[in-house]
Every structure is written in structure tokens, then in C-alpha cells.
């Protein structure tokens, strides 16, 4: 029977080979590492032959710290001081091998032998495990790159021109495909080549497909052969600009320029084309129908739309609708003979007839004045000095505005409705041309009522000045009157005092006369 003793040991050599099975092992828990070492006592003699209990620990630090894996093998044969063991035979070797590791050995109940021995590069092959060859979850992998800067970095090391290639080779009539997906999600995308149909496919299941060129001057180019087309099987939505080379359309699309509609005939001679700088033309059947230039639009032939009121979801499909929101209920429609209406969100906002213009739903609020000039043009009345020049004080006979007579009347197109106002011809006769609107023939056509206040302000200012002068005169008169009243009060007091003196004199005289009579 082999002996089991406790000794003081020194580890002098550790790890000479690495072994792991790939035939049927696919998990870290099934990986194994073959290890061999030499054990000797403190006097330098080899450990006696026998079976020993050896505890193996693996650390991710050279000293201190806690083991990240350990196991005890109770019967390890030692011959001439040499032992061999398979790590992972007792406890699954379930560490990632994606950082430096250090191994220690303890014999029996003794202390852990020092120093710990660092694993060399060979054991890191355990980062590839089983038939799936799973790489560690952290770090980069380089092929031909001394320093990998991405998860997978493939580099052509040729000093001259060359190509770094990755080959995905599928079956003869099958598909070679590169799949990309988000962890924990069923959504995925793929780049694949189908050998049977000789088709390169870029697919995305359940999401958007984006081709992006970043930086100034970068383009995304799709180039079919000389007779081919770039086919889009579905609706094309462009959020920004679409640029096409100019040129007139030709039979069978000989010029291959512009935006053509193949139609049933497939001759590409109807569409939108550019025939020159600053010019866009609309062709139908090889004939230019509509031309948009820098300042002009030319239409060859008429343009017609059926009348009718708009409906939600474009139920009537009449008029000229804007499809924002997809309901076709905003646009220009005709509700009857000689009538055109503008609708917004299925509500009529403006109607034009032969005789009238109607506007509905106008909001209340502050804003600038809007006038219609003599030529029928709608203009904004701007009051800022930014819009004006030759600004001078207005000189006019402002008091003429007081001679205007207010009138009541009926408009001829609304004979049952009474209205009030001024008559343009009367203001013209009074010399108030600044307040009259004239038509293209020079005839008085309207009164600019908002301008009458300009004539009234000088009159009111003059009246205010006269009132101020009268108020000042009144104040002066009040002061003079107060002085007179004070003077009158003083004189009245003096008069009272004189009356008192006279009365005293009368009394004294009467007394003196009486005394004389007594002496006689």
C-alpha cells in the first residue's frame, strides 16, 4: 500500500502540455486540462512514491485574491516526484480562459505551494470549445492584424495592393449567408448569395433596411449592366433629394435619363426629365406636356379635374387633394358651377365664385392689416420704417374730413341688407384723395376707412391744444379771482373795523353830551 505523508514541498515545474477533447465536448463544464509537475521535499529530495491528495486552484492574480476555480483529486500517483493529473476531472473547468491565469498546488492538508505558476498560451485554446467554436465574450480577434481593433479584424498583410477577403462557401445550388441579429431578439438581417438563382440578397426581417454613406461627397451607387434596371418591388419613400441626370426620353428608354414610367408598352417615354439647366419637363408618350422653368410654367394643353366635395379616405377622389395624413380631405375642390373651394381637414375655409369671395373659420387675434389695392391685389399694410423711404410730415387740409357726410345704403348684389359708410366720389370731390382707393381706370372705387384716423389725429391734437390753453386761462382767472376775493375780504374786515370805530365815537359823544346837561 502506498504511503500518504505530509511534507513541506516546493513546486519547481508546472504545465508542460494542454489537452482538450473536441469530438464530443461542447461546454466549458466538459473541458479538461492535462497538467504535470515535480514535487520535492524541503531538503530537495523527491517526494516518495505513493498516492497523494492534491488540491489544484486557478487564480486570475499572481498573488493574493480568491481562486476562481478549484478541485481536489484524492488519489494522484506520484513516481520519482513526478505527478500527472487532468484538471476538470472532479469539478467542471468552467472558466473563460480570456485573461491571464495562475495555478497552485496543495499536497494533502499542507499549505498552498508558492509561487503560483502562470499558464502559458497553449491553454487559451480552451476559449474555442466544442463543435460551435465559441470565442470569449470580451476582447477582439485578429486575422493578419497584430492589434485587433474590432471583434473580428481581418487584414491583408501584403506590402503591395491586395484584398482582404472572407469566404463563405455554400452548397452547389444552395445559399451562403451571413446572419446578423441582436442578442435576445428574433429580429435579424442577412447578406446572402443564392447559387441557384445567382442572386446576391440583403435581407432584414421585421425592420428597416438602410444603406448609408457618411462624409461629404460619398455616394451609394447601384449599377446594373447596360440593358438592366434597378428594380424596386414595392413603394419607394425618399425623405430628402432624388437626383437624376438630365436628357429627353427616347423610345425603349434609349437615353435612360430622368424618371420614366415604363407603362404597359415598356418604352420609358413618359415621365419627368431635365432638358437643360433650371428646367424640368413632364413627358407623356414622348411628348413634352409641362415645362417648369426658373420663372415660368408652360402647360401644353388643358388641365381638368372632376368636381365634388372631399371625403375622409378620399371617398370622392375629386379635385386636387393633398394626401398629408392619407385622408385626401385637404385641397381644392369644386362644389358647384362657377365655384371653387379650398378645404382643410374636410372643412371648407375659402370659396371663390363669379361675384364673391367667402372665407370661413377665421381666428381672432392680433395681426397686420391686409388691404386690396385698385388692381385687386391682396397686400399687407406694413408700418415699419424698414419698408418706407422719403418720410416727411403730412401737409393737408385735415378739417376737410369733418365735411364728410355719413350715408346709409344697400349694395346692389345684396339689396335687402342695409349698410353704412362714405361715398368715394364725395371724398374725391372734397380733395381727400389720400383716403380714396382708385381702380385701374382712375375712378374712385373705395374708401380707405383705416386712413381717416390719420386726418382726425391733427384735428384732435389742435382741439387738445385749444382745450389746454383754455384750461390754462381758466387757471389764471381762478388765481385772479382768488386774489380779488382775498382783497375783498380784507376790505370788508377794514369796513367792519371802521363801523366799530364810528359806533364807539357815537357812543362816546352821546355820553359826553349827557354829562354836560347834568352840570347845568
ZAMARGU-4260 file (C-alpha; in steps of 0.2 Angstrom, whole numbers, plus 5000, padded with zeros to 4 digits):
<rodrens>
0) 5000/5000/5000 | 5007/5017/4995 | 5011/5029/5009 | 5002/5046/5012 | 5013/5058/5021
5) 5013/5077/5025 | 5028/5086/5019 | 5034/5104/5015 | 5035/5105/4996 | 5042/5117/4983
10) 5035/5117/4966 | 5048/5119/4953 | 5040/5115/4936 | 5021/5115/4931 | 5012/5113/4915
15) 5020/5105/4900 | 5005/5100/4889 | 4987/5105/4886 | 4974/5093/4881 | 4955/5095/4877
20) 4943/5085/4868 | 4933/5092/4853 | 4925/5076/4847 | 4910/5077/4859 | 4913/5091/4871
25) 4904/5107/4868 | 4903/5116/4885 | 4915/5124/4897 | 4910/5111/4910 | 4917/5097/4900
30) 4933/5104/4895 | 4949/5096/4903 | 4967/5102/4905 | 4981/5090/4907 | 4994/5095/4919
35) 5011/5088/4925 | 5023/5094/4939 | 5038/5089/4950 | 5036/5088/4969 | 5051/5088/4981
40) 5053/5090/5000 | 5061/5104/5009 | 5078/5095/5008 | 5077/5094/4990 | 5073/5075/4989
45) 5059/5069/4978 | 5043/5066/4986 | 5042/5047/4990 | 5032/5037/4978 | 5013/5034/4983
50) 4996/5041/4981 | 4993/5059/4987 | 4978/5070/4989 | 4982/5086/4978 | 4971/5102/4978
55) 4973/5112/4962 | 4967/5131/4962 | 4967/5143/4947 | 4968/5162/4951 | 4967/5177/4940
60) 4980/5186/4950 | 4998/5180/4954 | 4997/5183/4972 | 4983/5185/4985 | 4965/5186/4979
65) 4952/5171/4979 | 4953/5156/4967 | 4941/5157/4953 | 4941/5138/4951 | 4947/5123/4962
70) 4946/5104/4964 | 4954/5091/4975 | 4959/5074/4967 | 4961/5062/4982 | 4972/5049/4973
75) 4986/5056/4962 | 5000/5044/4958 | 5017/5052/4962 | 5033/5042/4955 | 5050/5049/4957
80) 5042/5066/4962 | 5033/5067/4946 | 5014/5068/4945 | 5001/5069/4931 | 4983/5075/4933
85) 4968/5080/4922 | 4961/5096/4929 | 4942/5096/4927 | 4940/5078/4931 | 4931/5082/4948
90) 4925/5100/4946 | 4919/5106/4929 | 4933/5118/4922 | 4920/5132/4918 | 4931/5147/4917
95) 4933/5158/4901 | 4952/5157/4898 | 4951/5175/4892 | 4963/5183/4904 | 4980/5178/4912
100) 4978/5163/4925 | 4989/5156/4938 | 4989/5138/4945 | 4994/5132/4963 | 4995/5115/4971
105) 4992/5110/4989 | 4998/5092/4995 | 4986/5085/5007 | 4982/5096/5022 | 4998/5106/5019
110) 4999/5124/5014 | 4997/5131/4996 | 5014/5130/4987 | 5022/5146/4980 | 5025/5154/4969
115) 5009/5151/4958 | 5014/5146/4940 | 5006/5156/4926 | 4998/5147/4912 | 5007/5149/4895
120) 4997/5152/4879 | 4993/5135/4875 | 4979/5133/4887 | 4970/5148/4880 | 4964/5136/4866
125) 4951/5132/4878 | 4942/5148/4873 | 4937/5138/4857 | 4926/5124/4864 | 4917/5110/4855
130) 4909/5109/4838 | 4902/5128/4839 | 4920/5135/4842 | 4913/5149/4854 | 4925/5164/4857
135) 4926/5173/4873 | 4913/5187/4876 | 4926/5200/4878 | 4941/5205/4868 | 4945/5206/4849
140) 4951/5193/4837 | 4963/5197/4823 | 4967/5188/4807 | 4983/5195/4799 | 4982/5210/4811
145) 4994/5212/4825 | 4982/5223/4835 | 4964/5219/4833 | 4953/5234/4834 | 4936/5226/4832
150) 4928/5210/4837 | 4934/5202/4821 | 4948/5211/4812 | 4954/5204/4795 | 4969/5212/4787
155) 4979/5209/4771 | 4997/5210/4776 | 5004/5211/4758 | 5015/5226/4757 | 5008/5230/4739
160) 4990/5231/4733 | 4979/5217/4738 | 4962/5212/4745 | 4957/5206/4762 | 4944/5193/4759
165) 4932/5182/4769 | 4925/5167/4760 | 4908/5160/4764 | 4906/5144/4753 | 4889/5136/4752
170) 4882/5120/4743 | 4882/5120/4724 | 4864/5125/4722 | 4861/5132/4740 | 4864/5149/4749
175) 4880/5156/4758 | 4873/5168/4770 | 4880/5180/4784 | 4867/5182/4798 | 4867/5197/4809
180) 4855/5198/4824 | 4853/5206/4841 | 4855/5196/4856 | 4839/5191/4864 | 4829/5196/4849
185) 4820/5187/4835 | 4824/5201/4823 | 4839/5198/4811 | 4847/5203/4795 | 4857/5194/4782
190) 4868/5196/4767 | 4867/5180/4756 | 4871/5173/4739 | 4859/5161/4731 | 4869/5150/4719
195) 4853/5143/4711 | 4846/5160/4706 | 4863/5168/4705 | 4856/5182/4716 | 4865/5192/4730
200) 4852/5197/4743 | 4852/5209/4758 | 4838/5205/4769 | 4831/5212/4785 | 4817/5203/4794
205) 4805/5214/4804 | 4814/5230/4802 | 4821/5244/4791 | 4835/5241/4778 | 4847/5256/4777
210) 4861/5260/4765 | 4871/5274/4772 | 4887/5283/4765 | 4894/5295/4778 | 4905/5310/4775
215) 4905/5323/4762 | 4905/5318/4743 | 4901/5299/4747 | 4888/5291/4736 | 4879/5275/4736
220) 4880/5268/4718 | 4868/5254/4711 | 4874/5250/4693 | 4865/5237/4683 | 4873/5231/4666
225) 4869/5241/4650 | 4852/5234/4647 | 4847/5230/4665 | 4836/5241/4678 | 4837/5243/4696
230) 4820/5235/4701 | 4811/5241/4717 | 4797/5229/4721 | 4787/5240/4732 | 4784/5258/4737
235) 4799/5270/4737 | 4799/5283/4750 | 4813/5297/4749 | 4814/5309/4764 | 4827/5320/4755
240) 4833/5324/4737 | 4832/5312/4722 | 4844/5317/4709 | 4843/5310/4691 | 4854/5315/4676
245) 4845/5326/4663 | 4840/5322/4645 | 4825/5319/4634 | 4816/5302/4635 | 4818/5291/4620
250) 4809/5275/4613 | 4814/5260/4623 | 4822/5271/4636 | 4837/5275/4624 | 4843/5290/4635
255) 4839/5281/4651 | 4838/5298/4660 | 4826/5306/4671 | 4811/5297/4680 | 4802/5287/4667
260) 4786/5276/4669 | 4788/5260/4659 | 4769/5258/4657 | 4761/5243/4648 | 4772/5247/4632
265) 4788/5247/4642 | 4796/5261/4631 | 4800/5273/4646 | 4795/5288/4636 | 4783/5295/4649
270) 4790/5303/4665 | 4799/5318/4672 | 4815/5324/4663 | 4828/5338/4663 | 4831/5346/4646
275) 4843/5360/4652 | 4849/5369/4667 | 4835/5376/4678 | 4821/5367/4668 | 4811/5352/4672
280) 4799/5344/4659 | 4784/5331/4661 | 4783/5320/4646 | 4769/5308/4640 | 4771/5296/4626
285) 4787/5305/4621 | 4779/5322/4620 | 4783/5337/4632 | 4767/5342/4641 | 4773/5353/4656
290) 4788/5363/4657 | 4794/5371/4674 | 4807/5385/4671 | 4816/5397/4683 | 4801/5410/4682
295) 4788/5402/4671 | 4777/5387/4669 | 4772/5381/4652 | 4757/5369/4650 | 4754/5361/4633
300) 4735/5358/4633 | 4722/5360/4647 | 4721/5353/4665 | 4705/5346/4671 | 4698/5338/4687
305) 4681/5332/4691 | 4671/5342/4705 | 4665/5336/4721 | 4667/5338/4739 | 4682/5329/4748
310) 4679/5315/4759 | 4688/5305/4773 | 4699/5292/4765 | 4697/5301/4748 | 4680/5294/4746
315) 4675/5305/4732 | 4693/5306/4724 | 4688/5323/4716 | 4698/5339/4715 | 4716/5342/4719
320) 4719/5334/4736 | 4735/5334/4747 | 4737/5317/4755 | 4746/5323/4771 | 4739/5310/4784
325) 4732/5299/4770 | 4714/5305/4770 | 4714/5316/4755 | 4702/5329/4763 | 4713/5344/4761
330) 4715/5353/4744 | 4705/5362/4731 | 4688/5356/4726 | 4673/5362/4716 | 4656/5361/4725
335) 4645/5368/4710 | 4645/5378/4694 | 4657/5393/4694 | 4663/5389/4712 | 4680/5383/4718
340) 4683/5380/4737 | 4698/5377/4747 | 4696/5363/4761 | 4707/5360/4776 | 4704/5344/4786
345) 4687/5341/4777 | 4682/5359/4782 | 4678/5372/4769 | 4689/5388/4773 | 4688/5398/4757
350) 4676/5399/4742 | 4678/5408/4726 | 4663/5412/4715 | 4660/5423/4700 | 4654/5438/4711
355) 4660/5434/4728 | 4675/5428/4739 | 4670/5419/4755 | 4682/5415/4770 | 4676/5404/4784
360) 4684/5400/4801 | 4695/5415/4803 | 4703/5415/4820 | 4703/5430/4832 | 4719/5438/4836
365) 4732/5452/4834 | 4740/5455/4817 | 4744/5467/4802 | 4731/5475/4791 | 4728/5467/4774
370) 4721/5478/4760 | 4716/5475/4742 | 4723/5488/4730 | 4715/5495/4715 | 4721/5481/4704
375) 4713/5468/4715 | 4730/5463/4723 | 4729/5457/4741 | 4743/5467/4751 | 4749/5468/4769
380) 4750/5485/4776 | 4767/5486/4784 | 4770/5501/4796 | 4789/5499/4800 | 4801/5512/4793
385) 4810/5497/4786 | 4798/5497/4772 | 4797/5516/4768 | 4808/5530/4761 | 4806/5549/4759
390) 4797/5550/4776 | 4790/5568/4778 | 4777/5576/4789 | 4760/5576/4781 | 4753/5593/4775
395) 4734/5593/4771 | 4718/5602/4775 | 4714/5590/4788 | 4697/5599/4793 | 4690/5594/4776
400) 4687/5577/4784 | 4674/5585/4795 | 4664/5589/4779 | 4661/5571/4775 | 4643/5565/4776
405) 4639/5548/4783 | 4627/5538/4772 | 4617/5523/4773 | 4614/5512/4758 | 4611/5495/4750
410) 4624/5486/4739 | 4617/5481/4723 | 4621/5462/4725 | 4613/5462/4742 | 4598/5474/4740
415) 4590/5468/4756 | 4605/5472/4768 | 4607/5489/4774 | 4625/5496/4776 | 4633/5512/4781
420) 4648/5521/4776 | 4655/5535/4765 | 4654/5538/4746 | 4671/5538/4737 | 4666/5551/4724
425) 4661/5563/4738 | 4678/5561/4747 | 4687/5564/4730 | 4677/5580/4727 | 4682/5586/4745
430) 4700/5584/4740 | 4703/5569/4751 | 4712/5559/4738 | 4723/5551/4751 | 4708/5542/4758
435) 4701/5536/4741 | 4706/5520/4733 | 4705/5521/4714 | 4704/5507/4701 | 4715/5505/4686
440) 4705/5517/4676 | 4707/5531/4689 | 4689/5530/4695 | 4685/5532/4714 | 4682/5514/4719
445) 4683/5513/4738 | 4687/5522/4754 | 4702/5518/4765 | 4692/5519/4781 | 4708/5515/4792
450) 4716/5531/4785 | 4703/5543/4791 | 4711/5542/4808 | 4727/5550/4801 | 4716/5565/4796
455) 4707/5565/4813 | 4723/5565/4824 | 4729/5583/4819 | 4711/5589/4822 | 4711/5581/4839
460) 4728/5587/4843 | 4723/5605/4838 | 4707/5604/4849 | 4718/5597/4863 | 4729/5611/4862
465) 4715/5624/4862 | 4707/5615/4877 | 4724/5616/4886 | 4725/5634/4883 | 4708/5637/4889
470) 4712/5627/4905 | 4727/5637/4907 | 4717/5653/4905 | 4704/5646/4917 | 4718/5643/4930
475) 4724/5661/4928 | 4707/5668/4930 | 4704/5657/4946 | 4720/5663/4953 | 4715/5681/4949
480) 4698/5678/4957 | 4705/5671/4972 | 4716/5686/4974 | 4701/5698/4972 | 4691/5688/4985
485) 4705/5689/4997 | 4707/5708/4994 | 4688/5710/4996 | 4688/5700/5012 | 4702/5712/5019
490) 4692/5727/5014 | 4677/5720/5022 | 4686/5717/5038 | 4693/5736/5037 | 4675/5742/5034
495) 4669/5732/5049 | 4683/5739/5059 | 4678/5757/5053 | 4660/5754/5058 | 4665/5748/5075
500) 4676/5764/5077 | 4661/5775/5071 | 4649/5766/5083 | 4662/5769/5098 | 4663/5788/5093
505) 4644/5789/5093 | 4643/5781/5110 | 4657/5792/5117 | 4649/5808/5110 | 4632/5804/5117
510) 4639/5801/5134 | 4648/5817/5134 | 4633/5827/5130 | 4623/5819/5144 | 4636/5824/5157
515) 4635/5842/5152 | 4617/5843/5155 | 4619/5837/5172 | 4632/5851/5176 | 4620/5865/5171
</rodrens>
